[in-house]
Amino acid sequence: MNPKYPIYVISKGRWKSRLTSKALEKINVPYHIVVEPQEYNQYASVIDKKKILILPFSNLEQGSIPVRNWVWEHSIAAGDKRHWILDDNIRSFRRVINGKRLYVADGTIFKVAEDFVNRYKNIALAGFQYTWFMVNFKKPFSLNSRIYSCILIDNNIPYRWRGRYNEDTDLSIRVLEDGYCTILFYAFLIDKMRTMTMKGGNTDKLYQQNKQMDGRLKMAKSLKRQHPDIVKVVRKWGRWQHSVNYSRFKYNKLILREGVKIPKGINNYNMRIVKESQ
């Protein structure tokens, strides 16, 4: 199976590596890759031109925010209910079975995630966990936390991307603060390169170190300014990090769509569910 909703891969300066593009093509999943006009020829030399969307702007030096918002509007104009937006540094997609992280052979994980999300009225964001965070597989998903890098977005939520750093964390917090829910799948994983380990993208412009402050500290302080009540700047694993307290959102309830039955066994995952009429 393949996803119902369109997949957009946003990319800049990575036509040689094009990790996410290669990973999707390997499992025969359709996608759009979104590039700036000055880089079209480079991408078109290695990717089917039909898959390439050309942005109407370039080199705005605002990170990926304008691109992400352009993608959102593009999906709405196409009549889509939701859209996937993926970073361009994902090496593979996996499924967890009996504790093993197995490579997938097609797009079923995307379709299953979509079907799950569509049972509920108020899931704003959903996505797949990183492979390196999958230590103990205790449940197939977690409720109401951050969604990164491989995101299924409800096109109708009243938000847009903003800022320069940590835009996915910021969006996750904003939807949760307004009572929406997020789903982070642990049954489905992405094998993604760590931030600031690849050339291209935002690494060269936004995250580079300088004499005043390194890139990671900039990122953490930016998020704290946006959400000072739940974000702390901490030193962890030898580098600066943001730390978000998501505990206040544990009471956000999933609202089951009218006429949809709760799948057998779902309450075993300690999910808070109410019916649409409640």
C-alpha positions as CSV (number, residue, x, y, z in Angstrom):
1,M,0.0,0.0,0.0
2,N,1.0,3.6,-0.4
3,P,0.0,6.7,1.5
4,K,-3.3,8.5,0.7
5,Y,-1.9,11.9,1.4
6,P,1.0,13.5,-0.5
7,I,4.6,13.3,0.7
8,Y,6.7,16.4,0.4
9,V,10.5,16.3,0.9
10,I,12.0,19.7,1.4
11,S,15.6,19.9,0.2
12,K,18.4,22.4,-0.3
13,G,22.0,21.7,-1.4
14,R,21.6,17.9,-1.1
15,W,21.1,16.7,-4.7
16,K,24.2,14.5,-4.4
17,S,23.1,12.8,-1.1
18,R,19.3,13.0,-1.5
19,L,18.9,10.4,1.3
20,T,15.1,10.7,1.7
21,S,14.5,10.6,-2.0
22,K,16.6,7.4,-2.3
23,A,14.8,5.8,0.6
24,L,11.3,6.5,-0.8
25,E,12.3,5.4,-4.3
26,K,13.7,2.1,-2.8
27,I,10.3,1.3,-1.4
28,N,8.3,2.7,-4.4
29,V,6.5,5.4,-2.5
30,P,5.5,8.5,-4.5
31,Y,6.7,11.9,-3.4
32,H,7.4,15.5,-4.3
33,I,10.8,17.0,-3.7
34,V,10.6,20.8,-3.2
35,V,13.7,22.8,-4.3
36,E,14.7,26.4,-4.9
37,P,14.9,27.5,-8.6
38,Q,18.6,27.9,-8.8
39,E,19.1,24.3,-7.8
40,Y,16.5,22.8,-10.1
41,N,19.0,21.6,-12.8
42,Q,21.2,19.8,-10.2
43,Y,18.1,17.9,-8.8
44,A,16.6,17.3,-12.2
45,S,19.9,15.5,-13.3
46,V,19.3,12.8,-10.6
47,I,15.6,12.8,-9.9
48,D,12.6,12.4,-12.2
49,K,11.5,15.9,-13.2
50,K,7.8,15.0,-12.5
51,K,8.7,14.6,-8.8
52,I,10.2,18.1,-8.5
53,L,8.3,21.2,-7.3
54,I,10.1,24.5,-7.8
55,L,9.7,27.2,-5.2
56,P,8.8,30.7,-6.3
57,F,11.6,32.1,-4.1
58,S,15.2,31.4,-3.2
59,N,17.9,32.2,-0.6
60,L,15.6,34.0,1.9
61,E,17.9,33.0,4.7
62,Q,14.9,32.2,6.9
63,G,15.7,28.5,7.2
64,S,13.0,26.0,6.1
65,I,10.0,28.1,7.3
66,P,9.0,29.7,4.0
67,V,9.3,26.3,2.3
68,R,7.2,24.5,4.9
69,N,4.5,27.1,4.7
70,W,4.5,27.0,0.9
71,V,4.1,23.2,1.0
72,W,1.2,23.6,3.4
73,E,-0.6,26.0,1.0
74,H,0.3,23.8,-2.0
75,S,-1.4,20.8,-0.3
76,I,-4.5,22.8,0.6
77,A,-4.8,24.1,-3.0
78,A,-4.7,20.5,-4.2
79,G,-7.6,19.6,-2.0
80,D,-5.8,17.4,0.5
81,K,-7.0,16.9,4.0
82,R,-3.5,16.2,5.3
83,H,0.1,16.2,4.0
84,W,3.4,14.6,5.0
85,I,6.5,16.8,5.2
86,L,9.8,15.0,5.5
87,D,13.4,16.2,6.0
88,D,15.9,15.3,3.3
89,N,18.3,13.4,5.6
90,I,16.3,10.2,6.2
91,R,18.2,7.0,5.3
92,S,15.5,4.4,5.7
93,F,12.1,3.5,7.1
94,R,11.5,0.7,9.5
95,R,8.9,-1.3,11.3
96,V,9.4,-2.8,14.8
97,I,8.3,-6.5,15.1
98,N,9.2,-8.6,18.1
99,G,11.8,-6.1,19.1
100,K,13.5,-6.1,15.8
101,R,13.8,-2.9,13.7
102,L,13.1,-4.3,10.2
103,Y,13.4,-2.4,7.0
104,V,10.1,-1.9,5.2
105,A,9.6,-2.9,1.5
106,D,6.7,-0.5,0.6
107,G,4.6,2.4,1.9
108,T,2.3,0.5,4.2
109,I,3.5,2.2,7.3
110,F,2.4,5.5,5.9
111,K,-1.1,4.2,5.1
112,V,-1.5,2.5,8.5
113,A,-0.5,5.7,10.2
114,E,-3.0,7.7,8.2
115,D,-5.8,5.2,8.9
116,F,-5.1,5.4,12.6
117,V,-5.0,9.2,12.7
118,N,-8.3,9.5,10.7
119,R,-10.2,7.6,13.4
120,Y,-9.9,10.7,15.6
121,K,-11.2,14.2,15.2
122,N,-8.4,16.1,16.9
123,I,-5.0,14.7,16.0
124,A,-3.1,17.7,14.6
125,L,0.3,16.1,14.0
126,A,1.6,12.5,13.8
127,G,4.9,11.0,12.9
128,F,7.5,8.3,13.2
129,Q,10.1,8.0,16.0
130,Y,13.8,8.0,15.4
131,T,15.6,4.6,15.4
132,W,18.1,5.8,18.0
133,F,15.3,6.7,20.5
134,M,13.8,3.2,20.2
135,V,15.3,1.4,23.1
136,N,12.5,-0.5,24.8
137,F,9.5,-1.2,22.7
138,K,6.6,-1.1,25.2
139,K,3.8,0.4,23.2
140,P,3.3,1.2,19.5
141,F,2.9,4.9,20.0
142,S,3.0,7.7,22.5
143,L,0.4,10.4,22.9
144,N,1.0,14.2,23.2
145,S,4.7,14.8,22.7
146,R,6.9,16.3,20.0
147,I,6.8,15.3,16.3
148,Y,10.0,15.6,14.3
149,S,11.3,15.3,10.7
150,C,8.6,13.0,9.3
151,I,5.3,14.7,10.0
152,L,1.7,14.1,9.0
153,I,-0.1,17.4,9.4
154,D,-3.8,18.2,9.5
155,N,-4.2,20.9,6.9
156,N,-7.1,22.5,8.7
157,I,-5.4,23.4,12.0
158,P,-5.1,27.2,12.5
159,Y,-1.3,27.4,12.5
160,R,1.6,27.9,10.3
161,W,5.4,27.3,10.7
162,R,7.3,30.2,12.3
163,G,10.7,31.2,13.7
164,R,14.1,30.0,12.5
165,Y,15.0,27.1,14.8
166,N,13.2,24.1,16.4
167,E,10.1,24.8,14.2
168,D,8.8,21.3,14.7
169,T,9.0,21.4,18.5
170,D,7.4,24.9,18.5
171,L,4.5,23.6,16.3
172,S,4.0,20.6,18.5
173,I,3.8,22.7,21.6
174,R,1.4,25.2,20.1
175,V,-1.1,22.5,19.0
176,L,-0.9,20.8,22.4
177,E,-1.4,24.0,24.3
178,D,-4.7,24.5,22.4
179,G,-5.9,21.0,23.3
180,Y,-5.1,19.1,20.2
181,C,-3.3,15.7,20.3
182,T,-0.2,14.4,18.7
183,I,0.7,10.7,17.9
184,L,4.4,9.6,17.8
185,F,4.5,6.1,16.4
186,Y,7.1,3.7,17.9
187,A,6.0,0.8,15.8
188,F,7.2,2.8,12.7
189,L,10.7,4.4,12.6
190,I,12.9,6.6,10.6
191,D,16.6,6.2,10.4
192,K,17.6,9.9,10.2
193,M,21.0,11.6,10.2
194,R,21.5,13.7,13.3
195,T,21.1,17.5,13.1
196,M,24.2,19.3,12.0
197,T,26.0,16.2,10.7
198,M,25.4,16.8,7.0
199,K,26.3,19.6,4.7
200,G,23.5,21.5,3.0
201,G,20.0,22.2,4.5
202,N,20.1,24.6,7.4
203,T,23.5,23.4,8.6
204,D,25.7,25.9,6.8
205,K,23.5,29.0,7.5
206,L,21.6,28.6,10.7
207,Y,23.4,26.0,12.9
208,Q,27.0,26.8,12.3
209,Q,29.2,27.7,15.3
210,N,30.5,31.2,15.7
211,K,32.5,33.2,18.3
212,Q,29.5,34.4,20.3
213,M,27.4,31.2,20.6
214,D,27.3,27.8,19.1
215,G,24.3,26.8,16.9
216,R,22.8,24.4,19.4
217,L,22.7,27.0,22.1
218,K,21.0,29.4,19.7
219,M,18.4,26.8,19.0
220,A,17.7,26.0,22.6
221,K,17.4,29.7,23.7
222,S,15.1,30.5,20.8
223,L,12.7,27.8,21.9
224,K,12.8,29.0,25.5
225,R,11.9,32.5,24.4
226,Q,8.9,31.1,22.6
227,H,7.7,28.8,25.5
228,P,9.4,30.0,28.7
229,D,6.9,28.2,30.9
230,I,7.8,24.7,29.8
231,V,11.2,24.9,28.1
232,K,14.6,24.9,29.8
233,V,18.1,25.2,28.3
234,V,20.3,22.4,29.6
235,R,23.8,21.0,29.0
236,K,23.4,17.3,28.1
237,W,25.6,14.7,26.2
238,G,28.3,17.3,26.0
239,R,26.3,19.9,24.2
240,W,23.5,22.4,24.7
241,Q,19.9,21.1,24.4
242,H,16.4,22.3,25.0
243,S,14.3,20.3,27.5
244,V,10.5,20.5,27.2
245,N,8.1,19.4,30.0
246,Y,5.2,17.8,28.1
247,S,3.6,16.5,31.3
248,R,0.9,19.2,31.3
249,F,-0.5,17.8,28.0
250,K,-1.1,14.3,29.3
251,Y,-4.8,15.1,29.8
252,N,-5.4,16.1,26.2
253,K,-8.0,13.6,25.1
254,L,-8.4,11.9,21.7
255,I,-11.8,12.5,20.3
256,L,-13.2,9.5,18.4
257,R,-15.0,10.4,15.2
258,E,-18.7,9.6,15.2
259,G,-19.5,6.1,13.9
260,V,-15.9,4.9,14.5
261,K,-15.4,2.1,16.9
262,I,-12.5,1.9,19.3
263,P,-10.3,-1.0,18.1
264,K,-10.1,-3.9,20.4
265,G,-7.3,-3.6,23.0
266,I,-6.6,0.1,22.4
267,N,-7.3,1.0,26.0
268,N,-4.3,-1.1,27.0
269,Y,-2.2,1.8,25.8
270,N,-3.6,4.2,28.5
271,M,-5.0,6.5,26.0
272,R,-7.6,9.0,27.0
273,I,-10.5,8.8,24.5
274,V,-13.9,10.4,24.3
275,K,-16.6,10.1,21.7
276,E,-17.2,13.1,19.4
277,S,-20.6,13.7,21.0
278,Q,-19.2,14.1,24.5
